[in-house]
Amino acid sequence: MIPRPFEYHAPTSIEAALALLAAHGSEAKLLAGGHSLLPMMKLRFAEPAHLIDLNRIGTLRGIRLEGNTIHIGAMTCENDLIWSPLLAEHCPLLIETARLISDPQVRYRGTIGGDITHGDPGNDHPAVMLCLGASFVLQGSRAERVVAADGYFLGMYSTAIEADEILTEIRIPVPAKSSGSCYAKLKRKTGDFATAAAAVLLELDGDTIVDVSIALTNVGPTALAATDAESFLRGRQLTDETAIEAARLAMEICDPVEDLRGSVEYKRAMAGEMTQRALHMAAARAGR
Ligand SMILES: Cc1cc2nc3c(=O)[nH]c(=O)nc-3n(C[C@H](O)[C@H](O)[C@H](O)COP(=O)(O)OP(=O)(O)OC[C@H]3O[C@@H](n4cnc5c(N)ncnc54)[C@H](O)[C@@H]3O)c2cc1C
């Protein structure tokens, strides 16, 4: 199908983009990489009369370290995450995740901000953001607010951002040096969304788990934080038995829908499988 006609705007500053958003209200949509929005427009699920392209706003791109926090501009594309020396040193989980997103064409244009804000439960960044304890800077024309990832993802295609706000930056606390991480993703073929995936960040003191976070992709209406599994693991050692019990607790919170990727039972079982795999891999990587 062909999208409905729209007026195209290409502002070069955040202020100009905010002014356009304020002027056109719910008739406007922000364009980042376009890999989710344009298919929606072609199917006429989205019919904006005004398209505000963020690609000419250079200040929305880039990755930097300030103190103990990684700052990532919302328009930073997946490929820039993959090749970032800063992330390789301080947050390899993001690189592992970005590498598993679709194909080079999508990764060259698709942005971390678009992936987070689209609200698709199949997108990979939301679970990783929960796992890393990230927060999001939302800029409106009158005020800026910072919202924690835990609380940002409200439901299918629904996030806490308001229609007159732009996600400008993602902030991630640098994971402890003694931590290990893994994003384990099951997909039917290269380029596919996850059948189920698990993100794990785990900190060890000797063999004891002092802290762990676990979040799941595409097994519920939003990314899910497996908090019962986390509580169970804290203070224990990671063994086959404790990993199986953590996976069982993670599976309990899953609420997937049946589709071409599998039945509800299969997806729930795969979420457990990915959780175990990510836990063992994160533990093996911890302290390296
Ligand atoms: C074939 C294919 C396979 C894919 N596979 C995967 C996959 O395996 N995993 C995965 O995670 N993703 C996958 N994707 C989705 C891809 O990662 C998209 O790029 C991503 O979902 C949206 O990012 P974008 O930059 O393209 O945003 P756009 O499509 O431009 O925008 C998406 C939505 O976010 C809003 N938005 C964008 N940026 C901002 C901002 N800064 N502030 C406020 N709102 C904003 C837009 O208005 C729109 O509503 C796939 C896409 C395709 C086409």
The ligand as an SDF file (V2000), in Angstrom:
LIG
                    3D

 53 58  0  0  0  0  0  0  0  0999 V2000
   13.2120   -6.6350    8.5120 C   0  0  0  0  0  0  0  0  0  0  0  0
   13.3020   -6.0190    9.8850 C   0  0  0  0  0  0  0  0  0  0  0  0
   13.7460   -6.7960   10.9230 C   0  0  0  0  0  0  0  0  0  0  0  0
   13.8490   -6.2440   12.2100 C   0  0  0  0  0  0  0  0  0  0  0  0
   14.3330   -7.0330   13.2240 N   0  0  0  0  0  0  0  0  0  0  0  0
   14.4790   -6.4770   14.4440 C   0  0  0  0  0  0  0  0  0  0  0  0
   15.0080   -7.2480   15.5320 C   0  0  0  0  0  0  0  0  0  0  0  0
   15.3530   -8.4150   15.4050 O   0  0  0  0  0  0  0  0  0  0  0  0
   15.1270   -6.6290   16.7400 N   0  0  0  0  0  0  0  0  0  0  0  0
   14.7850   -5.3310   16.9370 C   0  0  0  0  0  0  0  0  0  0  0  0
   14.9370   -4.8360   18.0540 O   0  0  0  0  0  0  0  0  0  0  0  0
   14.2880   -4.5910   15.9370 N   0  0  0  0  0  0  0  0  0  0  0  0
   14.1180   -5.1240   14.7140 C   0  0  0  0  0  0  0  0  0  0  0  0
   13.6090   -4.3700   13.7010 N   0  0  0  0  0  0  0  0  0  0  0  0
   13.1520   -3.0020   13.9980 C   0  0  0  0  0  0  0  0  0  0  0  0
   14.2880   -2.0170   13.8480 C   0  0  0  0  0  0  0  0  0  0  0  0
   15.2340   -2.2210   14.8830 O   0  0  0  0  0  0  0  0  0  0  0  0
   13.7770   -0.5850   13.8880 C   0  0  0  0  0  0  0  0  0  0  0  0
   14.8310    0.1870   13.4030 O   0  0  0  0  0  0  0  0  0  0  0  0
   13.3410   -0.0630   15.2590 C   0  0  0  0  0  0  0  0  0  0  0  0
   12.2440   -0.7880   15.7360 O   0  0  0  0  0  0  0  0  0  0  0  0
   12.8450    1.3880   15.1600 C   0  0  0  0  0  0  0  0  0  0  0  0
   13.9290    2.2540   15.0630 O   0  0  0  0  0  0  0  0  0  0  0  0
   13.9720    3.3370   13.9160 P   0  0  0  0  0  0  0  0  0  0  0  0
   15.1460    4.1880   14.2000 O   0  0  0  0  0  0  0  0  0  0  0  0
   13.9080    2.6700   12.5930 O   0  0  0  0  0  0  0  0  0  0  0  0
   12.6310    4.1760   14.2410 O   0  0  0  0  0  0  0  0  0  0  0  0
   11.4310    4.6410   13.3270 P   0  0  0  0  0  0  0  0  0  0  0  0
   10.8780    3.5020   12.5810 O   0  0  0  0  0  0  0  0  0  0  0  0
   11.8010    5.8510   12.5600 O   0  0  0  0  0  0  0  0  0  0  0  0
   10.4160    5.0900   14.4900 O   0  0  0  0  0  0  0  0  0  0  0  0
    9.7450    4.1270   15.3030 C   0  0  0  0  0  0  0  0  0  0  0  0
    8.8170    4.8610   16.2710 C   0  0  0  0  0  0  0  0  0  0  0  0
    9.5660    5.5300   17.2810 O   0  0  0  0  0  0  0  0  0  0  0  0
    9.3080    6.9590   17.2390 C   0  0  0  0  0  0  0  0  0  0  0  0
   10.6040    7.6020   17.4830 N   0  0  0  0  0  0  0  0  0  0  0  0
   11.7590    7.3250   16.8740 C   0  0  0  0  0  0  0  0  0  0  0  0
   12.7640    8.0350   17.4190 N   0  0  0  0  0  0  0  0  0  0  0  0
   12.2080    8.7980   18.3810 C   0  0  0  0  0  0  0  0  0  0  0  0
   12.7330    9.7330   19.3290 C   0  0  0  0  0  0  0  0  0  0  0  0
   14.0430   10.0290   19.3720 N   0  0  0  0  0  0  0  0  0  0  0  0
   11.8870   10.3110   20.2100 N   0  0  0  0  0  0  0  0  0  0  0  0
   10.5620   10.0050   20.1880 C   0  0  0  0  0  0  0  0  0  0  0  0
   10.0140    9.1030   19.3380 N   0  0  0  0  0  0  0  0  0  0  0  0
   10.8350    8.5170   18.4470 C   0  0  0  0  0  0  0  0  0  0  0  0
    8.7460    7.2320   15.8480 C   0  0  0  0  0  0  0  0  0  0  0  0
    7.9040    8.3750   15.8330 O   0  0  0  0  0  0  0  0  0  0  0  0
    7.9590    5.9500   15.5950 C   0  0  0  0  0  0  0  0  0  0  0  0
    6.7090    5.9990   16.2420 O   0  0  0  0  0  0  0  0  0  0  0  0
   13.4900   -4.8860   12.4190 C   0  0  0  0  0  0  0  0  0  0  0  0
   13.0310   -4.1080   11.3570 C   0  0  0  0  0  0  0  0  0  0  0  0
   12.9360   -4.6600   10.0870 C   0  0  0  0  0  0  0  0  0  0  0  0
   12.4630   -3.7980    8.9600 C   0  0  0  0  0  0  0  0  0  0  0  0
  1  2  1  0
  2  3  1  0
  2 52  2  0
  3  4  2  0
  4  5  1  0
  4 50  1  0
  5  6  2  0
  6  7  1  0
  6 13  1  0
  7  8  2  0
  7  9  1  0
  9 10  1  0
 10 11  2  0
 10 12  1  0
 12 13  2  0
 13 14  1  0
 14 15  1  0
 14 50  1  0
 15 16  1  0
 16 17  1  0
 16 18  1  0
 18 19  1  0
 18 20  1  0
 20 21  1  0
 20 22  1  0
 22 23  1  0
 23 24  1  0
 24 25  2  0
 24 26  1  0
 24 27  1  0
 27 28  1  0
 28 29  2  0
 28 30  1  0
 28 31  1  0
 31 32  1  0
 32 33  1  0
 33 34  1  0
 33 48  1  0
 34 35  1  0
 35 36  1  0
 35 46  1  0
 36 37  1  0
 36 45  1  0
 37 38  2  0
 38 39  1  0
 39 40  1  0
 39 45  2  0
 40 41  1  0
 40 42  2  0
 42 43  1  0
 43 44  2  0
 44 45  1  0
 46 47  1  0
 46 48  1  0
 48 49  1  0
 50 51  2  0
 51 52  1  0
 52 53  1  0
M  END
$$$$
